[in-house]
Amino acid sequence: MITLYHCDAARSFRPLWMLEEMGLPYELKMLPFPPRVFAKEYLALNPLGTIPFMVDGETKMTESSGICHYLGVKYGPTPLMVGPEDPAYGAFLNWMYFSDATLTFPQTLVLRYTQLEPEERRNPQVATDYVKWFLGRLRAVEAATANAETLCAGRFTAADIVIGYALRLASNIGLAKDFGPNVAAYWARLQQRDGFKRAVAAEQKAGADQNVAARVRA
């Protein structure tokens, strides 16, 4: 059984969504955010104290987009993956890496310096600078979705899951109002997927069942 450690609306939503799209059995363990502060015992499992943390037999992973790639390859074949024989393979990999390194990274600084730090340590200038960073990088998604329903390969793939999470995070921290028209329409389409809806429902149910409160969102 795959075990996924998850915080409400955190990066671990990427593998949760992937699991639901693939129909794989899993156990979802909810933690308060950030777990390194509010669930110190979790450090014995994942010394980084970060989310996600996935355990699949002897395999242990902490990188959200990497976990999606792992699931697709190990438990495929699945149309969610793009193989090296496909002309879109390079684009697929680029989006998989772009998702966290380029899109989610600046958002974490916005979240930190507007909500997570104590009041006296919050920094509007840092937040403003990294909002601009994020929106600048988001132009790549705006261009890619100008004439396509999805990012690559002519179908919904894991690339849409990992980029879609970045859009969910942006929405949760109040940045969706700045989406371009193509990104806004793309994000609306993603939210209509049954797999996305199941992942949100699983997140909410696990939080309620395990008595872990949802995060306060912008």
Secondary structure, 3 states (H helix, E strand, C coil): CEEEEECCCCCCHHHHHHHHHHCCCEEEEECCCCHHHHCHHHHHCCCCCCCCEEEECCEEECCHHHHHHHHHHHCCCCCCCCCCCCCCHHHHHHHHHHHHHHHHHHHHHHHHHHHHCCHHHCCHHHHHHHHHHHHHHCHHHHHHCCCCCCCECCECCHHHHHHHHHHHHHHHCCCHHHCCHHHHHHHHHHHCCHHHHHHHHHHHHHHHHCCCCCCCCC
